[in-house]
Amino acid sequence: MKIAKSIIWLGSLVMIIALINVFINGNLALDGPKIIGNAWGIVSLVDLYLGLILFAIWVMFREKNIVFISFFMVLLMIFGFLAASIYVLFNLKSSNGDWKKFFLGWRKERLVKDN
């Protein structure tokens, strides 16, 4: 889990730097049409949102609390994989080295019989 945590921390730091840069230097009104007008821009957006949807499905599977799930979905759509990275880091820590608990959340007890 240490390797996973290190990768997520590094990715989160890069994402924070990228977000700060875009908030300071970006202009969605000017840049948005360029992105949509470019085939690679469209593919990148489709890829991004498909990834967010797949991640959201995993969160909905492993979490019980509908209020938390709803709140997290809003964060995911605003902050993207930065929010996902924080979620993963939190759950890596709270699973205490148990990969089954990390991936399955509360459902682990129902789905897996540990020997």
Stockholm file with secondary structure:
# STOCKHOLM 1.0

chainA/1-115         MKIAKSIIWLGSLVMIIALINVFINGNLALDGPKIIGNAWGIVSLVDLYLGLILFAIWVMFREKNIVFISFFMVLLMIFGFLAASIYVLFNLKSSNGDWKKFFLGWRKERLVKDN
#=GR chainA/1-115 SS CHHHHHHHHHHHHHHHHHHHHHHHHCCHHHHHHHHHTSHHHHHHHHHHHHHHHHHHHHHHHHCCCHHHHHHHHHHHHHHTHHHHHHHHHHHHHHTTTCHHHHHHGGGHHHHCCCC
#=GC SS_cons         CHHHHHHHHHHHHHHHHHHHHHHHHCCHHHHHHHHHTSHHHHHHHHHHHHHHHHHHHHHHHHCCCHHHHHHHHHHHHHHTHHHHHHHHHHHHHHTTTCHHHHHHGGGHHHHCCCC
//
